[in-house]
């Protein structure tokens, strides 16, 4: 995040996290529990590091 900029790191992470949160309810009724679990894990891994960015500011 220091090498690029905070916007360049936070924006793609926030967009990916939003897409995964939108996909979660769609995958629930039609998929198996493993699909929902993998979406939740991927969403947790793509959470933007907002606290670290605020500390740097």
JODAVEN-V525750 format. One record per helix or strand of 3 or more residues. SS is the DSSP state (@ for helix, = for strand). FROM is the first residue (numbers start at 1). TO is the last residue. Records with the same first field share a line. If there is no record, write none. Layout:
SS = FROM-TO ; FROM-TO
This chain:
@ = 6-30 ; 33-45 ; 50-56
